[in-house]
Every structure is written in structure tokens, then in C-alpha cells.
Amino acid sequence: MRVVVAHNRYREAQPSGENTIVDAEIAQLTAAGVEVLPFLRSSDEIPSMPKSAKALLPVSPIYAPRAQQELSRLITEHRPDVLHLHNPYPLLSPWVVRTAHKHGVPVVQTVHNYRQVCSSGLYFRDGMICQDCRGRTLGVPAIVHRCYRGSRAQSALMATTLAVHRPTWKSVDRFIALTSAVADHLRDYGVPADRIVVKPNGIPDPGAPAPLGDGFLYMARLSPEKGLGLLLDAWRRHPDGSLGPLRIAGDGELRPLAEAAAAERADVTYLGPLDRAGVRAAIEASAVIIAASTWHDVLPTVIIEALASGRPVLGTALGGIPYLLGADGPREPAGTGPAAVATAAPGEGRVALPVGVQAGEVGWVVAPEPAAMAAALPVARAGAARLAPAARARYERTFHPDVVTKRLIDVYAGVSATAPPR
């Protein structure tokens, strides 16, 4: 099988989980015997572009002529079975879908964010979840609030791009939704359910888990939507040292908040940004990983890293987090329902949990509120050893590269088999 993998890489100065996943997926497909034809562009190319090319950048999200010409040549020369698209902005444009279809090549797209509808791709604005552009032909709120790169002009361009390419997106042969929450987003957008496959990302197997460490690890980009403020508010509701250590890893605009918390309390340590070895060491030193996102986080890779290392996760009940933790059923918001929620782990008795806390297969999900997070912290500390084996088992069953690569190849085979002959 021959597959074009198309992706506009984000700037290397801004660490991107999406870049990492695309690179890993290419390696996994190649190892599985798929002939991968990378069709990659990088936003790092923009500063060195000639003036003539830069002059076309404002319209490139709508139509990038150079990318279409180069893709046409690639398809004509190699006659691929499938084009697999990740991020098209700004140098590829969604027009690559039309170019592939013109040559009779079916298109699969992995949906990493909500940019079919939302100009920023996050459903998050001014510190809060925002879905003001849902259901609109043109995302005027995105323009008013400068949602794309803080610029009204660039937001207008992106909103126009999304409006122009609604038919383009709806012509994609198969969407890969990373979680059930993304599948819901696509159905709401109007994509038929039979053209959506839920297939999460995978990460390389780090090997047999080390024995559980102590305390908690929060590892994320230090930006408002990742929930550092929420976590620290919850943490301060417990006496210093009562929960064991909290380690914070990452960098970003909220770094001063992490540094201040570490200076304020003896049980908080700020590790700064970590390389791969540092990430592994930080996970192994901890018992529970925290994913405190306050937006509909699509698929936090840190959760899969935690499960691969046999660490349960405490996360907010937003986006793809419940799916990752095997807690994907209906949830009651904090403050409603009975005074305690009863839950059971496989093969064990029922355990009463505080309001707003729900147990999943490999962790706990809570309402994105300080009180619910604070109530869950001691529950997670006490239950970490019980859920650790299930965490590793879920990784092996659902997120191991052998599993996800086979599922991806099955998706390719399915769309290729139904494509018209060329």
C-alpha cells in the first residue's frame, strides 16, 4: 500500500504534540510495510520565503497554488492508494482534498482539533470554553474577538476559509476521530457517522512499568486552558505535605504561577521543561498523573504516556479525557445527583466517591472546578496502586503502536477498496 501523508508542521519553537504524532505515525507505518510518501511543509519555512511567495500567504489557507501543483506531480508520479491529511494550515490548504479527489485518490483526515468550526481550533476564549461559532455559516464572533493569532484581519481570513471549505471537509472519505468527543464534534458538523472512525494515537512502548513513585505529576504546556490555576487552587485546599509531592513540568506563559507555587509550599516542585529522559524520570517518580484541562482537550498525549508507564490519571471531564480513562459514559456535573457516587473497579467492591468525582477504568474524572479536583486528590492518592495494572493493560490494548497502526491500515484499506478506479 502506498500512502501520501500530508501535514503542515507547526513551528519547532512551539513544541507540538501533533508534529510528534505525525512523525511517529510515519515511522510506525513504514515499519509495518506501508510505503509512505511524506508531503510535508513547515511554518518555519515562512520567514525565508521569497517576497513573491509571502505575498500569497494571506490566501494560502483558502488555496495554496504551489502546494496543489506539487501534490499533483507527486500523485501523478507515484499513484498512491490514499492521501492522509493532518494539519493543512497555512501552506497546504484544505484544497489538497480537492486536488487528491481530482486524481481519484481517496482522502483520510485525522482531526486533531476543532478547526472545522473554530478559528483557533480550541473552542476556548478568554479563559473559558467558547462555542459561539457553532452552527454559523461565517464565524463572525471569531473576527470580533480576534481568535486567530490575536489579529482581526487574520481571524477574518480564517473564518472565511472555514466557510469556503465546508463542502471540502464534507467530501473527505473518512475522518479519524481521536476520541469519541471528536466523533461527536464531527457529527454535529454534519459528517455522517459511517464516515467517522474513532482511532486514538499511540506512543512507543517504554517497556515494563517501574514501581509506583509518590505523589502527583502535572506535565503540560503552561497556558491557561491546560488548567494549572485550577490544580493549584485545589491543591491549596489541603495542608502542606498531606498529599505527598506535586511536581510541575512544562513551560509557557504561566511559568511564574508554577514558580510561585513552588516557592510558597514545600510539597510543590517546579521541574521546568523536560527532555524525553526527564519526562520518563518524572513519570516514574510519581504515582498519579494529572490532566487538569479546562478546555475540551482533544487527546492529551501525557495521559497515554502515563498509561504506558502504568500510572493512573486524574483528569477533568472534558474533551477526550473521559474516553482515554475509560470513563466515557454520561456524567453528572458537580453539585447534582446523590451526595456520593458509587462505582466499582473490575473484580472489586463498590467504593463511595465524593460529589463530582467519577471513577474510570484507569483513573478518575472530575468536573473542572477546584472543589471537585480537591475532593479527588486524596481519592486518587489512595487508589493509585489498585489502578496501576489496569493503566498499563489499557495502554497495551488500545494505545500500543502495533494496535493503532493496524487499525490505521484497516482504514486505508477500507477507503481504497471503495474508491473509483483510476
C-alpha positions in Angstrom: 0.0 0.0 0.0 1.2 3.5 -0.9 0.1 6.5 1.2 0.7 10.2 1.0 0.9 11.7 4.5 0.2 15.4 4.2 1.0 17.7 7.1 1.9 21.4 7.7 4.3 21.2 10.6 3.9 23.8 13.4 6.9 25.9 14.2 9.6 24.0 16.0 10.0 26.8 18.5 6.5 26.0 19.8 6.5 22.3 20.8 3.7 20.4 19.1 2.3 17.1 20.0 0.8 16.9 16.6 4.2 17.1 14.9 5.4 14.4 17.2 2.4 12.1 16.5 2.8 12.6 12.7 6.5 11.7 12.8 5.8 8.6 15.0 2.9 7.5 12.7 5.1 7.7 9.6 7.7 5.6 11.3 5.1 3.0 12.5 3.5 2.8 9.1 6.9 2.3 7.4 7.8 -0.4 9.9 4.6 -2.1 9.1 5.4 -2.3 5.4 3.4 0.7 4.1 5.2 2.9 1.5 4.8 6.4 2.9 5.2 9.4 0.7 5.6 12.4 3.0 4.1 15.6 1.7 5.2 17.9 4.5 5.5 21.7 4.8 6.6 23.7 7.8 5.6 27.1 9.1 9.3 27.6 9.8 9.7 28.0 6.0 7.8 31.3 6.0 10.5 33.7 7.1 12.9 32.6 4.4 10.3 32.6 1.6 10.8 35.0 -1.4 8.7 38.1 -1.4 6.5 36.7 -4.2 5.6 33.7 -2.1 5.0 35.8 1.0 2.6 37.9 -1.0 0.4 34.9 -1.5 0.4 33.8 2.2 -2.9 35.7 3.1 -4.8 33.5 0.7 -2.9 30.2 1.2 -5.3 28.8 3.8 -8.0 29.0 1.1 -5.9 28.0 -1.9 -2.2 27.3 -1.9 -1.3 27.1 -5.6 2.2 25.8 -5.2 1.1 23.0 -2.9 -1.6 21.9 -5.3 0.9 21.8 -8.2 3.5 19.8 -6.2 0.8 17.4 -4.9 -0.5 16.8 -8.4 3.0 15.9 -9.6 3.5 13.6 -6.6 0.2 11.8 -7.2 0.8 11.5 -11.0 4.3 10.1 -10.5 3.6 7.6 -7.6 -0.2 6.8 -7.9 -0.8 6.5 -4.2 -3.8 4.5 -2.8 -4.7 7.1 -0.2 -3.9 10.6 1.0 -3.8 11.0 4.8 -4.1 14.6 5.8 -3.3 16.1 9.2 -2.9 19.9 9.5 -3.4 21.8 6.3 -2.7 25.4 7.6 -1.3 27.6 6.3 0.9 26.3 3.5 -1.1 23.3 2.2 -4.7 24.5 2.4 -7.8 22.1 2.6 -7.7 22.4 -1.2 -5.4 19.4 -1.1 -8.5 17.3 -0.5 -9.9 18.6 -3.8 -6.6 18.0 -5.6 -6.5 14.4 -4.4 -10.1 13.8 -5.4 -9.4 15.3 -8.9 -6.8 12.5 -9.3 -9.2 9.8 -8.0 -7.3 9.4 -4.7 -9.5 9.0 -1.5 -8.7 11.2 1.5 -8.5 10.3 5.2 -8.1 13.1 7.7 -7.1 12.8 11.3 -8.9 15.5 13.3 -6.5 16.9 15.9 -8.7 20.0 16.9 -12.0 21.7 16.3 -10.9 23.9 13.3 -13.7 22.8 11.0 -15.8 25.2 13.1 -13.5 27.2 15.5 -10.9 29.6 14.0 -8.5 28.9 16.9 -9.2 25.2 16.9 -9.7 25.1 20.7 -13.3 26.0 21.5 -11.6 28.2 24.1 -11.5 32.0 24.5 -10.7 34.5 27.3 -10.1 31.7 29.8 -13.4 30.0 29.1 -14.9 27.3 26.8 -16.5 29.1 23.8 -18.6 27.6 21.0 -20.0 30.9 19.7 -19.2 29.9 16.1 -21.0 26.6 16.1 -23.8 26.5 13.6 -22.8 29.7 11.8 -22.1 30.0 8.1 -19.4 32.6 8.9 -17.7 32.7 12.3 -18.3 36.4 13.0 -17.6 36.0 16.7 -14.1 34.8 15.9 -13.4 38.0 13.9 -14.8 40.2 16.6 -12.7 38.6 19.3 -9.5 38.2 17.2 -9.5 34.5 17.9 -6.8 33.6 15.3 -3.3 34.8 16.2 -4.8 37.8 18.0 -5.5 39.6 14.7 -8.8 40.7 13.4 -7.6 40.5 9.8 -6.2 37.0 10.2 -9.3 35.9 12.0 -11.4 37.2 9.2 -9.3 35.2 6.8 -9.5 32.0 8.8 -13.3 32.4 9.3 -13.7 32.9 5.6 -11.5 29.8 4.9 -13.7 27.7 7.1 -16.8 28.9 5.4 -15.4 28.3 1.9 -14.2 24.8 2.8 -17.3 23.4 4.4 -18.0 21.5 1.2 -14.4 20.4 1.1 -14.4 18.9 4.6 -17.7 17.2 3.9 -16.2 15.5 0.9 -13.4 13.7 2.9 -13.8 10.0 2.5 -13.0 9.0 6.1 -12.4 11.1 9.2 -10.3 9.7 12.0 -11.6 11.0 15.3 -9.0 10.6 18.1 -11.7 10.1 20.7 -15.5 9.8 21.0 -15.7 13.5 21.8 -14.2 14.4 18.4 -16.6 12.0 16.7 -19.4 13.9 18.4 -18.0 17.2 17.1 -17.9 15.8 13.6 -21.4 14.5 13.7 -22.6 17.9 15.0 -20.8 19.5 12.0 -22.8 17.3 9.7 -20.5 14.4 8.9 -22.4 11.1 8.6 -21.5 8.6 11.3 -20.4 5.9 8.8 -17.6 8.2 7.6 -16.1 8.6 11.1 -13.7 6.1 12.7 -12.6 6.5 16.3 -8.8 5.7 16.4 -6.6 7.3 19.1 -2.9 8.0 18.7 -0.3 5.6 20.1 3.1 6.1 21.5 6.2 3.8 21.5 6.2 1.2 24.3 8.5 2.4 27.1 8.8 -1.1 28.5 7.7 -2.7 31.7 6.5 -0.1 34.3 8.7 0.9 37.2 7.2 0.6 40.7 4.9 3.4 41.6 6.6 6.5 42.9 4.9 9.0 45.3 2.6 11.9 44.7 1.4 13.7 41.6 2.8 14.9 38.3 1.3 17.7 36.3 3.1 17.9 32.9 1.7 20.2 30.2 2.1 23.5 28.3 1.8 26.2 31.0 -1.1 28.1 29.3 -4.5 28.9 30.8 -6.5 26.2 29.0 -4.3 23.4 30.5 -5.7 24.1 34.0 -2.6 24.9 36.1 -4.6 27.5 38.0 -7.4 25.1 38.7 -5.0 22.5 40.0 -3.1 24.9 42.3 -6.4 26.2 43.7 -7.5 22.7 44.5 -4.0 21.8 45.9 -4.1 24.7 48.3 -7.2 23.4 49.9 -5.1 20.6 51.6 -2.5 21.2 54.2 1.1 21.3 53.0 2.5 17.8 52.7 -0.8 16.0 53.3 -1.0 14.7 49.7 2.7 13.9 49.1 4.6 15.9 46.5 3.2 17.7 43.4 5.7 18.0 40.6 5.0 20.5 37.8 6.8 20.2 34.4 6.5 22.3 31.3 6.9 25.9 30.2 4.7 28.7 29.0 3.1 32.0 30.0 2.0 30.6 33.4 5.5 29.7 34.4 5.6 32.4 37.1 2.5 30.8 38.6 4.3 27.4 38.9 7.4 29.1 40.3 5.4 31.0 42.9 3.6 27.8 44.0 7.0 26.0 44.4 8.3 29.0 46.5 5.1 29.0 48.6 4.8 25.4 49.5 7.3 22.7 50.4 5.2 20.0 48.7 5.3 21.7 45.3 8.3 21.4 42.9 8.7 23.1 39.6 10.8 21.0 37.2 10.8 23.3 34.2 10.7 22.0 30.7 11.9 18.4 30.3 13.6 16.3 27.6 12.5 12.8 26.9 14.7 11.3 29.7 13.4 13.9 32.1 9.8 13.1 31.2 10.4 9.4 31.8 12.1 10.1 35.2 9.3 12.4 36.3 6.6 9.9 35.5 8.4 7.1 37.3 8.9 9.3 40.4 5.1 9.8 40.6 2.1 7.7 41.4 -0.6 9.7 39.6 -0.6 11.9 36.6 -2.9 14.9 36.5 -4.6 16.3 33.3 -6.4 19.4 34.6 -7.5 20.9 31.2 -10.3 23.5 31.3 -11.0 23.2 27.6 -12.2 20.3 25.5 -8.7 18.9 25.2 -8.7 16.5 22.3 -6.2 13.9 23.3 -3.5 14.9 25.8 -0.5 12.7 25.0 0.6 12.9 28.6 -2.3 10.6 29.5 -1.1 7.9 27.1 2.4 8.3 28.4 1.1 7.8 31.9 -0.9 4.7 31.0 2.1 3.2 29.1 4.1 3.6 32.3 1.4 2.0 34.5 0.3 5.3 36.1 -3.4 6.1 36.7 -4.6 9.6 35.8 -6.8 12.2 37.5 -8.4 14.3 34.8 -11.2 16.8 34.1 -14.4 15.5 32.5 -13.8 17.5 29.3 -13.0 16.6 25.7 -11.2 13.3 25.1 -10.1 12.8 28.7 -13.0 10.6 29.8 -12.5 8.4 26.7 -8.8 8.0 27.5 -9.6 7.0 31.1 -12.4 4.6 30.2 -15.0 6.9 31.8 -16.8 7.8 28.7 -20.4 7.4 29.9 -22.9 10.1 30.9 -21.6 12.3 33.8 -23.4 14.5 36.3 -21.9 17.9 37.0 -20.6 18.7 40.5 -23.3 19.6 42.9 -26.1 17.4 41.4 -27.2 13.9 42.0 -26.6 11.9 45.1 -24.2 13.0 47.8 -21.8 10.3 46.7 -21.3 8.4 43.5 -20.9 4.6 43.8 -18.5 2.9 41.4 -16.8 -0.4 41.1 -13.5 -1.5 39.6 -13.4 -4.8 37.8 -13.4 -7.6 40.4 -13.7 -5.3 43.4 -16.4 -4.0 45.7 -18.2 -0.7 45.3 -16.5 2.4 46.6 -18.2 5.7 47.5 -16.7 8.7 45.9 -17.3 12.4 46.6 -19.7 14.5 44.6 -18.3 15.5 41.2 -15.8 12.6 41.1 -16.2 9.6 38.8 -14.0 6.5 38.6 -13.0 5.3 35.2 -11.2 2.1 34.2 -7.7 3.7 34.7 -8.3 6.8 36.7 -10.8 9.4 37.9 -12.6 12.3 36.1 -13.9 15.4 37.8 -15.8 18.5 37.0 -13.4 21.3 36.0 -13.9 23.0 39.4 -11.5 23.5 42.3 -13.8 21.8 44.8 -14.2 18.7 42.7 -10.5 18.5 42.0 -9.6 19.0 45.6 -12.0 16.2 46.6 -10.5 13.8 44.1 -6.8 14.3 45.0 -6.9 12.1 48.2 -9.0 9.6 46.4 -6.5 9.3 43.6 -3.6 9.0 46.0 -5.3 6.2 47.9 -6.3 4.3 44.8 -3.2 4.6 42.6 -1.8 1.2 43.4 -5.1 -0.5 42.7 -5.5 1.0 39.2 -1.8 0.9 38.1 -2.0 -2.6 36.5 -5.2 -1.6 34.6 -3.5 1.5 33.3 -0.8 -0.5 31.6 -3.3 -3.0 30.3 -5.4 -0.3 28.7 -2.3 1.1 27.0 -1.4 -2.4 25.6 -5.0 -3.0 24.4 -5.8 0.4 23.0 -2.8 2.7 22.5 0.2 0.4 21.7 1.6 1.3 18.3 1.0 -2.2 17.0 -2.7 -1.8 17.7 -3.2 1.7 16.4 -1.1 1.1 13.3 -3.2 -2.0 12.3 -6.4 0.0 12.8 -5.0 2.8 10.6 -4.0 0.4 7.8 -7.5 -1.1 8.0 -8.9 2.4 7.5 -6.7 2.9 4.4 -7.7 -0.4 3.0 -11.4 0.4 3.5 -11.4 3.7 1.7 -9.0 2.4 -1.0 -11.3 -0.6 -1.7 -14.3 1.7 -2.3 -12.5 4.4 -4.4 -13.4 4.6 -8.1 -10.8 3.0 -10.4 -8.2 5.5 -11.8 
